[in-house]
Structures are given as C-alpha cells and as structure tokens.
Amino acid sequence: MEKISKSKEEWQKELPKEVYEVTREGGTEAPFSGKYVHEKASGTYTCSNCGLELFASETKFDSGTGWPSFDEAMNREHVELKVDDTLGMSRTEVNCARCGAHLGHVFNDGPTATGKRFCINSCSLELKKEI
C-alpha cells in the first residue's frame, strides 16, 4: 500500500476543523456526539482522510461508551497500533496505515471472541453504505 504524506497546511486546507483536530492532532470527540455512534446501516467504514477501508459494519457493536466500537479491523494491515502513554495511562492508539490519521484506541475488553474494542472517533470515519 502506498503511503499518503501531506504537510500540516495541506491537511488543514482539505479537512473540516473538527476532523483535522481529531485525526491530525490526536484529539477526541465528545462522547455520544459523533454521527456514527448509533448508526446501524450495513456497509464499510473508511478513513475520512484518505478513504482506506477500515471496519465492516458487521463488526460494530454498542459499547455504551459514546463512540463507535468494532471488534476487529477489516484488514489488520490497514491499521497501525502504537503505545500511547498520554493522560497518565497506557493505551494502544489506532491510526490509518495509509495516511497516519488518528482514529481512536483499541482496548482488550471487547464482548466478542476477539476480546477487542476498537473505540473510534466518528469524524475519522466515512460510512460507505451497502445498496
């Protein structure tokens, strides 16, 4: 997969302010404020910055946390995981493997057989609905 590399200024011109702050500066949406928290439509969730396929709607579940949650990525090579020691805790950050966008975090407390809960900001995603 070819990586996408753009300057801070290029991303700022292309992305809405909230999306830029979350995906390029590592911010977080307020809980229950994102457009996909309660979404039930079938389809594929892609990166809002570059369009890379990230999560299938079949893996989405209601975690009660206020952010869209998934139990696995569509393709493990499409997400990069890295240790995040900010805020006085150790978490695993999830980024888009193609453009580096911050998506959210993954935790080992998911309710399905994978044991994972990918807790993802809605504004880092675009849902391509099945027709």
C-alpha positions as CSV (number, residue, x, y, z in Angstrom):
1,M,0.0,0.0,0.0
2,E,1.3,3.4,-1.0
3,K,1.5,5.8,2.0
4,I,0.0,9.3,1.7
5,S,2.1,12.1,3.1
6,K,0.9,15.7,3.2
7,S,2.0,18.8,5.1
8,K,0.1,20.1,8.1
9,E,-1.0,23.0,5.9
10,E,-2.4,20.7,3.2
11,W,-4.4,18.7,5.7
12,Q,-5.7,21.9,7.3
13,K,-7.0,23.1,3.9
14,E,-8.6,19.8,3.0
15,L,-10.3,18.8,6.3
16,P,-13.0,20.4,8.3
17,K,-11.6,21.9,11.6
18,E,-13.0,19.2,13.9
19,V,-11.8,16.4,11.6
20,Y,-8.4,17.9,11.4
21,E,-8.1,18.4,15.2
22,V,-9.1,14.7,15.9
23,T,-7.3,12.9,13.0
24,R,-4.2,15.1,12.6
25,E,-3.7,16.4,16.1
26,G,-4.8,13.3,18.1
27,G,-7.9,14.8,19.6
28,T,-11.1,13.1,20.7
29,E,-14.8,13.8,20.0
30,A,-17.0,14.3,23.0
31,P,-18.8,11.1,23.9
32,F,-22.2,10.5,22.1
33,S,-21.6,13.5,19.8
34,G,-20.4,11.6,16.7
35,K,-22.6,10.8,13.7
36,Y,-21.9,7.0,13.8
37,V,-22.4,6.3,17.5
38,H,-25.9,4.8,16.9
39,E,-25.5,4.0,13.2
40,K,-27.0,0.6,12.2
41,A,-26.7,0.7,8.4
42,S,-24.7,-2.0,6.6
43,G,-21.5,-1.1,4.8
44,T,-17.8,-0.3,5.1
45,Y,-16.3,2.3,7.3
46,T,-13.4,4.1,5.6
47,C,-10.8,6.6,6.7
48,S,-12.3,10.1,6.5
49,N,-8.9,11.5,5.4
50,C,-7.9,9.0,2.6
51,G,-10.7,6.5,2.0
52,L,-8.9,3.4,3.1
53,E,-11.3,0.6,4.2
54,L,-11.0,0.1,7.9
55,F,-14.0,-1.6,9.5
56,A,-17.0,-3.7,8.4
57,S,-20.4,-2.8,9.8
58,E,-20.9,-6.4,10.9
59,T,-18.1,-5.9,13.5
60,K,-19.7,-2.8,15.0
61,F,-21.3,-3.1,18.4
62,D,-22.8,-0.8,21.1
63,S,-20.2,-0.5,23.8
64,G,-22.1,2.1,25.7
65,T,-19.0,4.4,25.7
66,G,-20.3,7.0,23.3
67,W,-18.0,6.2,20.4
68,P,-18.5,3.7,17.6
69,S,-16.9,0.4,18.6
70,F,-15.7,-2.5,16.5
71,D,-14.3,-5.9,17.5
72,E,-11.8,-6.1,14.6
73,A,-10.4,-4.3,11.6
74,M,-11.4,-5.4,8.1
75,N,-7.7,-5.8,7.3
76,R,-5.1,-5.8,10.0
77,E,-2.6,-4.1,7.5
78,H,-4.9,-1.1,7.2
79,V,-4.5,0.0,10.8
80,E,-1.3,0.8,12.8
81,L,-1.2,0.3,16.5
82,K,1.2,2.2,18.8
83,V,1.6,2.7,22.5
84,D,0.0,5.9,23.8
85,D,1.2,6.9,27.3
86,T,-0.5,10.3,27.4
87,L,-3.0,11.2,30.1
88,G,-1.2,9.2,32.7
89,M,-2.3,5.8,31.4
90,S,-1.0,3.3,28.8
91,R,-3.3,2.7,25.9
92,T,-3.0,1.5,22.3
93,E,-3.6,4.2,19.7
94,V,-5.1,3.2,16.3
95,N,-4.0,5.0,13.2
96,C,-4.8,4.7,9.5
97,A,-1.9,2.8,7.9
98,R,-2.1,4.7,4.7
99,C,-2.3,8.4,5.8
100,G,-1.5,8.2,9.5
101,A,-4.8,9.7,10.7
102,H,-5.5,9.2,14.4
103,L,-8.7,7.0,14.6
104,G,-9.0,6.2,18.3
105,H,-7.8,3.5,20.6
106,V,-8.2,-0.3,21.0
107,F,-8.8,-2.0,24.3
108,N,-8.8,-5.6,25.4
109,D,-12.3,-5.6,26.9
110,G,-14.5,-6.3,24.0
111,P,-17.5,-8.6,24.4
112,T,-16.9,-10.9,21.4
113,A,-14.5,-13.7,20.8
114,T,-11.8,-11.3,19.6
115,G,-11.7,-9.6,23.0
116,K,-11.0,-6.3,21.3
117,R,-12.9,-3.0,21.4
118,F,-11.7,-0.6,18.7
119,C,-13.1,2.7,20.1
120,I,-13.1,5.0,17.1
121,N,-14.0,8.7,16.6
122,S,-16.9,9.1,14.2
123,C,-15.2,12.0,12.4
124,S,-12.3,9.8,11.5
125,L,-14.7,7.6,9.5
126,E,-16.9,7.7,6.5
127,L,-19.6,5.0,6.0
128,K,-20.0,3.6,2.5
129,K,-23.4,2.1,2.8
130,E,-24.4,-1.1,1.1
131,I,-27.0,-0.6,-1.6
